[in-house]
Amino acid sequence: MKYNIDGIDYNVVVERKNNKNLYIRVKADLSIYVTANYFITKDEIIRVLDNNVDYLKKMIKKRQIEEEKASHVYYLGEQYDLVFSNAFNNVEIGLDKIYARDSRAFDKWYKQEIRDLFEKHLKLMYNLFCEEINFPKLRIRNMKTRWGVCNVKTKTITLNSRLIEYKVEALDYVIIHELSHLIHCNHSKEFWNLVSKYIPNYKTLRAYLKE
C-alpha cells in the first residue's frame, strides 16, 4: 500500500492486532507503519492518514534529520562520513571518512578518544598556569547548555563531551576558563584577564562555540 505526501509515495505497512486504537509511526526507512484492528478497512486507514498528514510530515522530516546525522560525525572541527565494514578491525581516519567495523566499535573508540584527549589537554593547560592551583579531578558528560563546569569545593572540572566535535583550540579555551575559576569564582574583570593571559583570542573561540 502506498500513500502520497507532497508528490512522494511512501510505503505503508499495516500491522493487524486485536487492539481498540489505531497507531501511526514512521520508521528510519520512511515507511509508515499503521497498527490497526482486524476490522478497520483500507479506506478508514487512508482517512486517518489524511487527518494526520501534518504529523506524518513532521515525523518524516525528523527521520530524515536523524538519518543525516547518523551518516556523518564531527571530530576536532572536521566533518567525516561514517563508513561501516567488516573489513576494518580498528577504527581508521581517512581524508573525509572514518572507517569502523560497526557503530558499536565506533562509539567505543569515540568515547575513548574523548577521554584521552580531554585528559591530555587538561594536563597541558594546567601546566601553563603560573598561579598555584590544585590539579582538578575530571568528569566528562554530555551537557545541553554548558561547555564546562567548575566545582571549586570539590576541585572538579566537568567538560562537555561534545567539545570533541570542535577544534582543539576551543577545548583548550574551555579548560582554561574552568581552571581560572579555581582562582576567581566569578566572571569578574580579574577572571577574564586571567583567561586572556593564557588564551588571548578567547572571544573568538567563544563565538566559534556559539555558532
Salt bridges, closest charged atoms under 4 A:
ASP6 OD1 - LYS57 NZ 3.51
GLU15 OE1 - ARG25 NH2 3.08
GLU66 OE1 - ARG63 NH1 2.92
GLU68 OE2 - HIS72 ND1 3.49
ASP96 OD1 - LYS97 NZ 3.51
ASP102 OD2 - ARG101 NE 3.91
GLU119 OE2 - ARG115 NH1 3.40
GLU131 OE2 - LYS197 NZ 2.83
ASP172 OD1 - HIS121 ND1 2.70
